[in-house]
């Protein structure tokens, strides 16, 4: 039993090290983060609002809210705007 547990632990550790060394997790995190930069839109148009009103987070939090609610492909940036501090989601104008 201990020998099997040791083998499983070693295998899991090996997989984690493989993922870290190939930067799989880092690349995915960069893709999400890059979508939330204001430069993510070339020709932006307002799409929807996201989150509570007033939105208490940053522009980055707003963008992540938009991506979580509407999907990564439908959002190019999220910005906290206006005196009421609403999180506005933007998409590419077609």
C-alpha positions in Angstrom: 0.0 0.0 0.0 2.8 2.5 0.9 4.6 1.6 -2.3 1.5 2.4 -4.4 1.0 5.7 -2.5 4.6 6.6 -3.1 4.3 5.9 -6.8 1.2 8.0 -7.1 2.8 10.9 -5.3 5.9 10.7 -7.5 3.7 10.6 -10.6 1.7 13.7 -9.6 4.9 15.5 -8.7 6.4 14.7 -12.0 3.3 16.0 -13.9 3.3 19.2 -11.9 7.0 19.7 -12.7 6.4 19.0 -16.4 3.6 21.6 -16.5 5.7 24.2 -14.8 8.8 23.5 -16.9 6.8 23.8 -20.2 5.0 26.9 -18.9 1.5 25.6 -19.8 0.0 27.4 -16.8 1.9 30.6 -17.4 0.8 30.8 -21.0 -2.8 30.4 -20.1 -2.6 33.0 -17.4 -0.9 35.4 -19.9 -3.7 34.9 -22.4 -6.4 35.8 -19.9 -4.4 38.8 -18.6 -3.6 40.0 -22.1 -7.3 40.1 -23.0 -7.9 42.4 -20.0 -5.5 45.1 -21.0 -7.0 48.3 -22.4 -4.9 47.8 -25.5 -6.9 44.5 -26.1 -9.4 46.4 -28.3 -8.6 47.9 -31.7 -12.1 49.2 -32.4 -14.1 48.9 -29.2 -17.8 49.3 -28.7 -19.8 49.1 -25.5 -21.3 45.6 -24.9 -22.7 45.0 -21.4 -22.3 45.8 -17.7 -20.9 43.4 -15.2 -20.8 43.0 -11.4 -22.3 45.0 -8.6 -23.1 48.7 -8.7 -21.0 50.5 -7.7 -18.2 48.3 -8.8 -15.5 48.3 -6.1 -12.7 46.6 -8.0 -10.1 47.8 -10.4 -10.3 47.8 -14.2 -8.5 44.4 -14.2 -11.1 43.0 -11.9 -13.8 44.5 -14.1 -12.3 42.8 -17.2 -12.1 39.5 -15.4 -15.8 39.9 -14.4 -16.7 40.5 -18.1 -14.6 37.5 -19.3 -16.2 35.2 -16.7 -19.7 36.4 -17.6 -19.6 36.8 -21.3 -16.7 34.6 -22.4 -13.1 35.4 -23.5 -14.0 35.7 -27.2 -16.8 38.2 -26.6 -14.8 40.7 -24.5 -11.7 42.7 -25.4 -11.6 45.0 -22.3 -13.5 45.9 -19.1 -13.3 49.4 -17.6 -14.8 50.9 -14.4 -16.3 54.1 -15.7 -18.6 57.0 -14.7 -19.4 58.7 -11.4 -21.5 55.7 -10.5 -18.5 53.4 -11.0 -20.1 50.8 -13.3 -18.1 48.0 -14.8 -18.5 48.3 -18.6 -17.6 45.5 -20.9 -16.4 46.2 -24.4 -16.2 44.1 -27.6 -14.7 44.6 -31.0 -16.9 46.6 -33.4 -17.8 44.5 -36.4 
